[in-house]
Amino acid sequence: MKAKGKNILLAIVTLCLSLFVLFTVQPTHHTTAYAADDSLQKIKDRGKIVMATSPDYPPYEFQVSKNGKSRIVGMDVDIMKQVAKDLGVKLEIKSMSYDSVLVAVETGKADVAMSGINPTAKRRQSVDFSEIYYNGGQSFLINKTDVGKYKNKAALAHKKIGAQTGTLQYNLAKSKIPGATVKGMDKNTDLVLALKTHKIDALGIETPSAEAYVKNDHDLAMIKSGYHLNKNETGSAMAFKKGSGTLAAAVNKSIDKIKAKHMTTQYLADAGKYMKVNTTNTSMIHYWTYFAKGIEYTLLISAISVIFGVLLGTILALMRFSKSKLLHAISVAYVEFVRGTPLMVQVMFVYFGVGIIVNLPALLSGIIAVSLNSGAYVEEIIRGGINSVDKGQTEASASLGLAKSDTMRFVVLPQALKNIWPALGNEFVSLVKESSIVSIIGVTDLIYQLNIVRADTYRGVMPVFVAMCIYFVMTFILTRVLNYFEGRMKHAK
């Protein structure tokens, strides 16, 4: 048993080391890339520039809807359109969570990250930055009922402060507000909801975004932060992959032109018009097409992942019962590794990590990650089912002259399937819910569409309630279907 355990541990360690070497040890390649900077020429040859952004930060970038279709607008988008025009290329926008936008440029998924990003010294170690294109300043959002209570930053001492995870506002609240408890979340829509439901006392946010929320939500108010900051680190800038000097230089020319002509003033005004349009009809019925699209993608991802998850799980289970020590060790190592890491990390690894080698689309990356994750759990279910089949069945098959492969195929697996159907059905139902994690890389599943509706309507609770009901209906129907087939199996001879 000890030798067996050592083999499994060795397989897991070897897998981890191989992944580490593959995706982190590349200094020679990077050095060569820096010496011959072709970042601008690649974009011109391709004919498009790819922008990574987190569209939940009005007026910088946010989503608007019209006739059942959504698009990303805002000051950052208008600036990037001007940059693309100056470069003579088209603009492609990739939506993702805020903490992924810099990873996107580092791994080559995008050419530029633009999401109200502050070029701090720590971030400059990982990516290159353009000139600062806008200085908006820092503020706090508070509930209007607390206006008399929180008049300045000093009044927020020892209070609960919210801020988007990984942002300058999060670090400032931690370091400059005495005794504050800082709560970080990935999306500002979630933070605004937390503020309105009094989970936090104030929300650290850039002034233009604070003003945008206040103008469109009469339950909110804002106060100035009172921070004394270095504008070279606190303004907004575009981020590029390290060594993108030619691209940064070309973008800086566009930024200089935008500044000289004061074009951001018009961009902000246009963003304000879009936001006013957003609040004309905020009923959930008005957004039914968004929820419908979310259901479509959620079911698509779940259905495909179930098929490949079962196939992979079956293969892994057969490897587990193989006499080959190598196949057995690989199966165990895979299952232990996948079950020991979060699905969110796996999704990001497939999209960004594998993307270094093969540029996979977000939807395909999500399906692959969920399938690989499901396969590990299905393997354990099938293994348990095979072990539950009485040994007398295999002995009887052997006495009849059946080969081991035929015994497994025609005798053991059919009986195992009856035993594991409830557990397998539970895995199917769980997959529908767990697939929601793919929204972090911009896949337009139900959670992604939910966030669009929340950002579009400034309503925090109702879109969540609608999505919750939809998930319940989907899983309830699926459970009834699975129960039907389970009953058919029980009555089958």
Disulfide bonds with the S-S distance in Angstrom:
none
